[in-house]
Amino acid sequence: MSKMKFGTLTAALAAIAFSGAANATLVTSDAGYTGPVLNLGAYQNGQYNFTFGPVALPGGITFTRDHSTSNSGLGAVVGQGSYGLNGNGSFDSNPTYIGLDGANATGTFALAAPVSSIGFYFNYAPGVGADPIIAALDSSGNVFESWDLATFAPISTPGGLNQFEFRGISESTADIYGLQFSGSYLLATGTANGDVIPTIPEPANVALLLAGLGLMGCMARNRKA
């Protein structure tokens, strides 16, 4: 009898654990996405910028990279420059991206405030180093949900040039405090081809601009009078 009770309890605990994890889903499209956007416009300078971080990005995003071995030994690539991805094509000097510069490296995008979904555009070198993985982080920076992209949502762009695909994680509640990505020289950017996202003017700047245009109109009318 005691064994039966123990087995029942174990099954119940397993069901609870499974139901908790089921709240998260892997997202493979940006349709309807309202989470953080990766804007790397400040690094559109035509060259590699190597760093371990922290790098403060628009929208309350902070990027850091672990200090494991990399090709350069200098950290992640943040900026522009040619980059090969084995069977998934390559990039010329036009896209702006964050590249881990290591087959087994890990990068983290920490958020200033929690969100219910987070995702960016990614690509990676298939079969090189560790599998490409994206993971959601809790308020302590610990992984609570992760997905192996090579298994569950592979990116296949053979011979492609400057191609990224959207991958993200969505929850039913706003409890995601960051996104971790690792393995296979994984790259992240803000658009499907690495273009820089246009900067949206701050509301105060828009009001100032409109006031300035109104003043110019008044001056023009006075001159005519």
Contacts in CASP RR format, 6 or more apart in sequence:
PFRMAT RR
TARGET T0000
AUTHOR 0000-0000-0000
METHOD contacts of the structure
MODEL  1
MSKMKFGTLTAALAAIAFSGAANATLVTSDAGYTGPVLNLGAYQNGQYNF
TFGPVALPGGITFTRDHSTSNSGLGAVVGQGSYGLNGNGSFDSNPTYIGL
DGANATGTFALAAPVSSIGFYFNYAPGVGADPIIAALDSSGNVFESWDLA
TFAPISTPGGLNQFEFRGISESTADIYGLQFSGSYLLATGTANGDVIPTI
PEPANVALLLAGLGLMGCMARNRKA
21 145 0 8 1.000
23 171 0 8 1.000
23 172 0 8 1.000
23 173 0 8 1.000
24 136 0 8 1.000
24 145 0 8 1.000
24 169 0 8 1.000
24 170 0 8 1.000
24 171 0 8 1.000
25 169 0 8 1.000
25 170 0 8 1.000
26 147 0 8 1.000
26 152 0 8 1.000
26 153 0 8 1.000
26 167 0 8 1.000
26 168 0 8 1.000
26 169 0 8 1.000
27 33 0 8 1.000
27 117 0 8 1.000
27 119 0 8 1.000
27 166 0 8 1.000
27 167 0 8 1.000
27 168 0 8 1.000
27 169 0 8 1.000
27 170 0 8 1.000
28 153 0 8 1.000
28 165 0 8 1.000
28 166 0 8 1.000
28 167 0 8 1.000
28 168 0 8 1.000
29 166 0 8 1.000
30 166 0 8 1.000
33 117 0 8 1.000
33 119 0 8 1.000
33 166 0 8 1.000
34 117 0 8 1.000
35 115 0 8 1.000
35 116 0 8 1.000
35 117 0 8 1.000
35 118 0 8 1.000
35 119 0 8 1.000
36 59 0 8 1.000
36 60 0 8 1.000
36 61 0 8 1.000
36 109 0 8 1.000
36 111 0 8 1.000
36 115 0 8 1.000
36 118 0 8 1.000
36 119 0 8 1.000
37 59 0 8 1.000
37 190 0 8 1.000
37 197 0 8 1.000
38 57 0 8 1.000
38 61 0 8 1.000
38 98 0 8 1.000
38 109 0 8 1.000
38 120 0 8 1.000
38 121 0 8 1.000
38 188 0 8 1.000
38 189 0 8 1.000
38 190 0 8 1.000
38 197 0 8 1.000
39 57 0 8 1.000
39 58 0 8 1.000
39 59 0 8 1.000
39 190 0 8 1.000
39 196 0 8 1.000
39 197 0 8 1.000
39 199 0 8 1.000
40 57 0 8 1.000
40 78 0 8 1.000
40 79 0 8 1.000
40 96 0 8 1.000
40 97 0 8 1.000
40 98 0 8 1.000
40 189 0 8 1.000
40 190 0 8 1.000
40 196 0 8 1.000
41 96 0 8 1.000
41 196 0 8 1.000
41 197 0 8 1.000
41 199 0 8 1.000
42 57 0 8 1.000
43 49 0 8 1.000
43 78 0 8 1.000
43 79 0 8 1.000
43 80 0 8 1.000
43 96 0 8 1.000
44 79 0 8 1.000
44 80 0 8 1.000
44 96 0 8 1.000
44 196 0 8 1.000
45 79 0 8 1.000
45 80 0 8 1.000
46 79 0 8 1.000
46 80 0 8 1.000
46 81 0 8 1.000
46 93 0 8 1.000
47 79 0 8 1.000
47 80 0 8 1.000
47 81 0 8 1.000
48 77 0 8 1.000
48 79 0 8 1.000
48 80 0 8 1.000
48 81 0 8 1.000
49 77 0 8 1.000
49 78 0 8 1.000
49 79 0 8 1.000
50 72 0 8 1.000
50 73 0 8 1.000
50 74 0 8 1.000
50 75 0 8 1.000
50 76 0 8 1.000
50 77 0 8 1.000
50 78 0 8 1.000
50 101 0 8 1.000
51 65 0 8 1.000
51 74 0 8 1.000
51 75 0 8 1.000
51 76 0 8 1.000
51 78 0 8 1.000
52 64 0 8 1.000
52 65 0 8 1.000
52 66 0 8 1.000
52 67 0 8 1.000
52 74 0 8 1.000
52 75 0 8 1.000
52 76 0 8 1.000
53 63 0 8 1.000
53 64 0 8 1.000
53 65 0 8 1.000
53 76 0 8 1.000
54 62 0 8 1.000
54 63 0 8 1.000
54 64 0 8 1.000
55 62 0 8 1.000
55 63 0 8 1.000
55 64 0 8 1.000
55 78 0 8 1.000
56 62 0 8 1.000
57 63 0 8 1.000
58 199 0 8 1.000
59 112 0 8 1.000
60 111 0 8 1.000
60 112 0 8 1.000
60 113 0 8 1.000
61 109 0 8 1.000
61 110 0 8 1.000
61 111 0 8 1.000
61 112 0 8 1.000
62 109 0 8 1.000
62 110 0 8 1.000
62 111 0 8 1.000
62 112 0 8 1.000
63 76 0 8 1.000
63 78 0 8 1.000
63 98 0 8 1.000
63 107 0 8 1.000
63 108 0 8 1.000
63 109 0 8 1.000
63 110 0 8 1.000
64 107 0 8 1.000
64 108 0 8 1.000
64 110 0 8 1.000
65 75 0 8 1.000
65 76 0 8 1.000
65 100 0 8 1.000
65 105 0 8 1.000
65 106 0 8 1.000
65 107 0 8 1.000
65 108 0 8 1.000
66 105 0 8 1.000
66 106 0 8 1.000
66 107 0 8 1.000
67 75 0 8 1.000
68 102 0 8 1.000
68 104 0 8 1.000
68 105 0 8 1.000
68 106 0 8 1.000
69 102 0 8 1.000
69 104 0 8 1.000
70 76 0 8 1.000
70 100 0 8 1.000
70 101 0 8 1.000
70 102 0 8 1.000
70 105 0 8 1.000
71 101 0 8 1.000
71 102 0 8 1.000
72 101 0 8 1.000
73 101 0 8 1.000
74 101 0 8 1.000
75 101 0 8 1.000
75 105 0 8 1.000
76 98 0 8 1.000
76 99 0 8 1.000
76 100 0 8 1.000
76 101 0 8 1.000
76 105 0 8 1.000
76 107 0 8 1.000
77 83 0 8 1.000
77 97 0 8 1.000
77 98 0 8 1.000
77 99 0 8 1.000
77 100 0 8 1.000
77 101 0 8 1.000
78 98 0 8 1.000
78 99 0 8 1.000
79 96 0 8 1.000
79 97 0 8 1.000
79 98 0 8 1.000
80 93 0 8 1.000
80 94 0 8 1.000
80 95 0 8 1.000
80 96 0 8 1.000
80 97 0 8 1.000
81 91 0 8 1.000
81 92 0 8 1.000
81 93 0 8 1.000
81 95 0 8 1.000
82 90 0 8 1.000
82 91 0 8 1.000
82 92 0 8 1.000
82 93 0 8 1.000
83 90 0 8 1.000
83 91 0 8 1.000
83 97 0 8 1.000
83 99 0 8 1.000
83 187 0 8 1.000
84 90 0 8 1.000
84 91 0 8 1.000
84 125 0 8 1.000
85 91 0 8 1.000
85 123 0 8 1.000
85 124 0 8 1.000
85 125 0 8 1.000
85 126 0 8 1.000
85 157 0 8 1.000
85 185 0 8 1.000
85 187 0 8 1.000
86 125 0 8 1.000
86 126 0 8 1.000
86 127 0 8 1.000
86 128 0 8 1.000
86 185 0 8 1.000
87 125 0 8 1.000
87 126 0 8 1.000
87 158 0 8 1.000
87 159 0 8 1.000
88 123 0 8 1.000
88 124 0 8 1.000
88 125 0 8 1.000
88 126 0 8 1.000
88 155 0 8 1.000
88 156 0 8 1.000
88 157 0 8 1.000
88 158 0 8 1.000
88 159 0 8 1.000
88 160 0 8 1.000
88 163 0 8 1.000
89 157 0 8 1.000
89 158 0 8 1.000
89 159 0 8 1.000
89 160 0 8 1.000
89 161 0 8 1.000
89 163 0 8 1.000
90 159 0 8 1.000
90 160 0 8 1.000
90 161 0 8 1.000
91 97 0 8 1.000
91 161 0 8 1.000
91 162 0 8 1.000
91 187 0 8 1.000
92 161 0 8 1.000
92 162 0 8 1.000
94 162 0 8 1.000
94 193 0 8 1.000
94 194 0 8 1.000
95 162 0 8 1.000
95 164 0 8 1.000
95 189 0 8 1.000
95 193 0 8 1.000
95 194 0 8 1.000
95 195 0 8 1.000
96 189 0 8 1.000
96 194 0 8 1.000
96 195 0 8 1.000
96 196 0 8 1.000
97 164 0 8 1.000
97 187 0 8 1.000
97 188 0 8 1.000
97 189 0 8 1.000
97 194 0 8 1.000
98 187 0 8 1.000
98 188 0 8 1.000
98 189 0 8 1.000
99 185 0 8 1.000
99 186 0 8 1.000
99 187 0 8 1.000
99 188 0 8 1.000
100 106 0 8 1.000
100 107 0 8 1.000
100 181 0 8 1.000
100 182 0 8 1.000
100 183 0 8 1.000
100 185 0 8 1.000
100 186 0 8 1.000
100 187 0 8 1.000
101 185 0 8 1.000
102 183 0 8 1.000
102 185 0 8 1.000
103 125 0 8 1.000
103 128 0 8 1.000
103 129 0 8 1.000
103 130 0 8 1.000
103 183 0 8 1.000
103 184 0 8 1.000
103 185 0 8 1.000
104 129 0 8 1.000
104 130 0 8 1.000
104 182 0 8 1.000
104 183 0 8 1.000
105 182 0 8 1.000
105 183 0 8 1.000
106 180 0 8 1.000
106 181 0 8 1.000
106 182 0 8 1.000
106 183 0 8 1.000
107 180 0 8 1.000
107 181 0 8 1.000
107 182 0 8 1.000
108 137 0 8 1.000
108 178 0 8 1.000
108 179 0 8 1.000
108 180 0 8 1.000
108 181 0 8 1.000
109 118 0 8 1.000
109 120 0 8 1.000
109 178 0 8 1.000
109 179 0 8 1.000
109 180 0 8 1.000
109 181 0 8 1.000
109 188 0 8 1.000
110 137 0 8 1.000
110 141 0 8 1.000
110 177 0 8 1.000
110 178 0 8 1.000
111 118 0 8 1.000
111 176 0 8 1.000
111 177 0 8 1.000
111 178 0 8 1.000
114 139 0 8 1.000
114 174 0 8 1.000
114 175 0 8 1.000
114 176 0 8 1.000
114 177 0 8 1.000
115 174 0 8 1.000
115 176 0 8 1.000
116 170 0 8 1.000
116 171 0 8 1.000
116 172 0 8 1.000
116 173 0 8 1.000
116 174 0 8 1.000
116 175 0 8 1.000
116 176 0 8 1.000
117 168 0 8 1.000
117 169 0 8 1.000
117 170 0 8 1.000
117 171 0 8 1.000
117 176 0 8 1.000
118 136 0 8 1.000
118 168 0 8 1.000
118 169 0 8 1.000
118 176 0 8 1.000
118 178 0 8 1.000
118 179 0 8 1.000
119 134 0 8 1.000
119 166 0 8 1.000
119 167 0 8 1.000
119 168 0 8 1.000
119 169 0 8 1.000
119 179 0 8 1.000
120 166 0 8 1.000
120 167 0 8 1.000
120 168 0 8 1.000
120 179 0 8 1.000
120 188 0 8 1.000
120 189 0 8 1.000
120 190 0 8 1.000
121 164 0 8 1.000
121 165 0 8 1.000
121 166 0 8 1.000
121 167 0 8 1.000
121 188 0 8 1.000
121 189 0 8 1.000
121 190 0 8 1.000
121 191 0 8 1.000
121 192 0 8 1.000
121 194 0 8 1.000
122 132 0 8 1.000
122 134 0 8 1.000
122 149 0 8 1.000
122 155 0 8 1.000
122 164 0 8 1.000
122 165 0 8 1.000
122 166 0 8 1.000
122 167 0 8 1.000
122 181 0 8 1.000
122 186 0 8 1.000
122 187 0 8 1.000
122 188 0 8 1.000
122 189 0 8 1.000
123 155 0 8 1.000
123 157 0 8 1.000
123 163 0 8 1.000
123 164 0 8 1.000
123 165 0 8 1.000
123 186 0 8 1.000
123 187 0 8 1.000
124 132 0 8 1.000
124 149 0 8 1.000
124 155 0 8 1.000
124 183 0 8 1.000
124 184 0 8 1.000
124 185 0 8 1.000
124 186 0 8 1.000
124 187 0 8 1.000
125 184 0 8 1.000
125 185 0 8 1.000
126 150 0 8 1.000
126 154 0 8 1.000
126 156 0 8 1.000
126 184 0 8 1.000
127 150 0 8 1.000
127 184 0 8 1.000
128 184 0 8 1.000
128 185 0 8 1.000
129 183 0 8 1.000
129 184 0 8 1.000
130 182 0 8 1.000
130 183 0 8 1.000
130 184 0 8 1.000
131 148 0 8 1.000
131 149 0 8 1.000
131 150 0 8 1.000
131 151 0 8 1.000
131 183 0 8 1.000
131 184 0 8 1.000
132 148 0 8 1.000
132 149 0 8 1.000
132 150 0 8 1.000
132 155 0 8 1.000
132 181 0 8 1.000
132 182 0 8 1.000
132 183 0 8 1.000
132 184 0 8 1.000
132 186 0 8 1.000
133 146 0 8 1.000
133 147 0 8 1.000
133 148 0 8 1.000
133 149 0 8 1.000
133 180 0 8 1.000
133 181 0 8 1.000
133 182 0 8 1.000
133 183 0 8 1.000
134 146 0 8 1.000
134 147 0 8 1.000
134 149 0 8 1.000
134 167 0 8 1.000
134 168 0 8 1.000
134 169 0 8 1.000
134 179 0 8 1.000
134 180 0 8 1.000
134 181 0 8 1.000
135 143 0 8 1.000
135 145 0 8 1.000
135 146 0 8 1.000
135 147 0 8 1.000
135 169 0 8 1.000
135 179 0 8 1.000
135 180 0 8 1.000
135 181 0 8 1.000
135 182 0 8 1.000
136 143 0 8 1.000
136 144 0 8 1.000
136 145 0 8 1.000
136 146 0 8 1.000
136 169 0 8 1.000
136 171 0 8 1.000
136 176 0 8 1.000
136 178 0 8 1.000
136 179 0 8 1.000
136 180 0 8 1.000
137 143 0 8 1.000
137 144 0 8 1.000
137 176 0 8 1.000
137 177 0 8 1.000
137 178 0 8 1.000
137 179 0 8 1.000
137 180 0 8 1.000
138 144 0 8 1.000
138 175 0 8 1.000
138 177 0 8 1.000
139 175 0 8 1.000
139 177 0 8 1.000
141 177 0 8 1.000
141 178 0 8 1.000
143 180 0 8 1.000
145 169 0 8 1.000
145 171 0 8 1.000
146 180 0 8 1.000
147 153 0 8 1.000
147 167 0 8 1.000
147 169 0 8 1.000
149 155 0 8 1.000
149 167 0 8 1.000
150 184 0 8 1.000
153 167 0 8 1.000
155 165 0 8 1.000
155 167 0 8 1.000
157 163 0 8 1.000
157 165 0 8 1.000
162 193 0 8 1.000
162 194 0 8 1.000
163 192 0 8 1.000
163 193 0 8 1.000
164 187 0 8 1.000
164 189 0 8 1.000
164 190 0 8 1.000
164 191 0 8 1.000
164 192 0 8 1.000
164 193 0 8 1.000
164 194 0 8 1.000
165 192 0 8 1.000
166 192 0 8 1.000
168 179 0 8 1.000
169 176 0 8 1.000
169 179 0 8 1.000
181 188 0 8 1.000
190 197 0 8 1.000
191 197 0 8 1.000
201 209 0 8 1.000
END
